[in-house]
Amino acid sequence: MVTDLTKIWISNIDKKAAKVRAMRILKVIKKYHKRPKNILELGVGLGVVLAHFKKYNMYGLDLKKDFIKSAKNIVPNAKLFIQSMHNFKIRNRFDIIFSVHECINEVKPYKNWEATFKSSYNHLNEGGLFIFDMRTKKHLEFLKKQTVKLERNPSGYVYDNTVVKGHKLTWNTIYFKRIKKDLYKIEKDRYSEFVYPVSKVKKSLSKDFKVLEAISFEKGHKVMFVCRKL
């Protein structure tokens, strides 16, 4: 059963942002891999990014069952799994494994980041690419100063209150889902992300991968690692 919160996420899908994330990945794939066939997305969510990879054999995994259920409607030809990023086990091997929308930041503790790197390494073909993006400490500093406000979205309104404590970022989100005119239903969401130094992450990656690029974007608030299996 798809939860009410997931239904809100579905209502608020930003197809334009999903395409931007997909194009960012596709650009580096074109640059560093000649003929990829099998592609796996970690943290596939609702499948809106994976939907831009239809010329490949598509695979995806996510820990949330209702996300996978919903993703099947968007990418019906993809093979989807309910598994965690840090300890997934799939029989297939891949040319590309990627993760976007800073999904890695939701993994805790840091040893599970390293486990994610190792699991990805073990599932890649020789010369395969591992690509993911993450928040940086610059983004944490920005959020510390951010003014909280009520924003309109397709399902109604959303109130995002972020709390930064050390390297931990906690999201306290309240959705006001429009039922009918002047009548709203409240749904709450709360989760945490963890932000680590780019240098620390690069050092961990270098144990098994050649780091081809660490691409800074959104004014340095985020970085995308492009790595090749050694």
N, C-alpha and C positions, 0 to 999 in steps of 0.2 A: 504493500500500500504506500502510495506517495504521500508524504506528510504535507501539511498546510504550508510549512516553511519552504519546502522544495517547490511547491506550486507558485509561491511568491517569486522564488529565484527564476522559475521558468517564465513567469510573466515579465520579469525585468531583464531578460536576456538582451545583452548589448551586442548585436550581430556585427556592428562596425568594429568594436573593440576586439571581438573574437577574430575577425579577419586580420586586423593589424598584428595580433599575436601570432597567427598562423603564417602570415607573410614574412615576419621576422625570422621564423624558423626555416621556412622554405628558402629564404635567401641564402642562409649559411649552408643548408644542405646542397644547394646548387653549386656553391663555392668549393665545398670540401668532399663531396661524394658523387661519383659519376653515375652510378646506376643502382640506387637503393630500391629495394623491393618491399621488405617488411618493416613496418614502423609501429612503435609502441608509444603511447602517451601515458605517462604516470600522472595520476590525479586528473583523469579524463573529465570528471564532473558531468555536465549535461551533454557533452559531445560536440559542442558548438565550434570548438577549434579543430578537433579531429575531422570534422565534416569537410574541411578544406584539403584533405589529403586523400581524396577518393581515387586517385590514379595509382595509389599504393595498396598493398595488403595492410589493412588497418587493424590495430589492436589497441585496447585501452584497459586501464584498471583504476579502480577507486574503492575506497574503504566503505563508502556510503551506498547501501543497497538501493535506496530510492533514486540516487543519482544514476546508477547503472541502468535501472529500469527505465528511466526517462531518456537516457542516452541511446537506448536501443531504438527509440522512435526517430531520433535524429540521424544516427549512423547505423541503419539496420544491417549493413553488410560487414560491420566491424565485429571482431571477436572481443568480447568484454568480460572482465574478471573482477570479482569482489575480493581484492587483496590490498595489503598495505604496501607502500612504496619501499620500505626498508627491508622487507623480508619476502618479497614476492618470488614465486616459483612457477614458471611457465615452461612448457616443453620446447616451445619455439625459440629460435634465435633471431636477432634483429639486426638490421643495418643501421637503424636510427632509433634511439630512445630519447624522448624529450619530455619536458615538463614546463608549463608556463603558468602565468598568473601567480607567481611566487608560492606555488604549492609546497616547495621544499621548506619554506619558513614555518609551516604548520607541523613539521616533524620534530619530535623531541625524544630524548635529549640529543646532544650533538653526536654521540656515538651512533645514533640512528641515521644521521646524515651520512656518516661514513659507511654505514651498512647499506644505505641506498646507493652510494657510489659503487660498492662492491657487488651488490645484486645486479646493478645495471651492467657493470663490467662482465659479469658471468653470463649475461644474456645477450651480449653483443657478438656479432661476427667479427673476425679479424678486420681491423681498419674501420670498424663501425664508429658512429658518432654518438656521444652523450651530450645533450644540450639542455640547459635549464636556466631559469632566471630566479633572482632572489632580491629581496630588499636589502638596502645598505644602511649603515649607521646614520648616514646623512638624512635618510628618510625618517628615521626615528627622531632626530633633532627637529625636523620639520613638523612632525606630528605633535611634538611637545608644545609647539606654539600655535597649533591650529585652533581656530574658533569652531566650536560645535554648532551646527545649525540643522534645521529641518529642511529636507530637500524633497521635491516632487519626483516621483518615478511612475512608470506605467501602471503599477498596482495600487498606487496611492501616494504615501509619503514614507520617508525613511529618516531616522535620527541615528547618526553614527557618533558614538562617544568613544574615543580611543584613549587608553591609558598606557603610558610608557614607564616602565620600571626596570632600570638596568638594560639588559638586552631583550627583555620580554615586552611584547606589544599585545595588549588585550583589547579586543573589539567588543563593545557593548552596544548592540544594535537593536533598535525598536522599529518594527515595520507597522505602519498604519494602513492596513489593507482595506481598500474601498469596497464596501458591500453594496451600497447604493448611495444616492445623494445624501451627504451630511451624516452618513453612518459608516463607521470604520471598525474593523476588528484588529486588535493588537496581537502581534507575534514578536517574540523576543529571541534573539540569537546572541550567544556569547562564546567566543573562542579566543585562543591565544596563538601568537606567532613568536618566533625566536630569531633574532638577527645577530649574525656573527661577522667578524671582520673578513673582508674579501681575501686578505692575505692568508688567513687561517684556512679558509675553504680551498684556496688554490694549493696550499701545501698538502692538504688531504687528498685532493684530486691527483696530484703529481705522483702519488704512489703507484697508480695503475694506468693513468692516462697522460697523454701529451696534451697540455692545455694550449689549444690553437689560438684562442682569443678570449678575452674577458671584455665584453662590449658594454660600455656604460650607456644608459639611456635615461630618459625622463630627468634630465639635468643632474645625473649622478645619483638619483634616488634608488635606482635599480641597476643591476648588472646581469648580463647573460654570459654564461660560460659555454664555450664550444670546445669539446674535448674529443680526442681520438684514442681508441683503445690501442695500447702499446702491443 
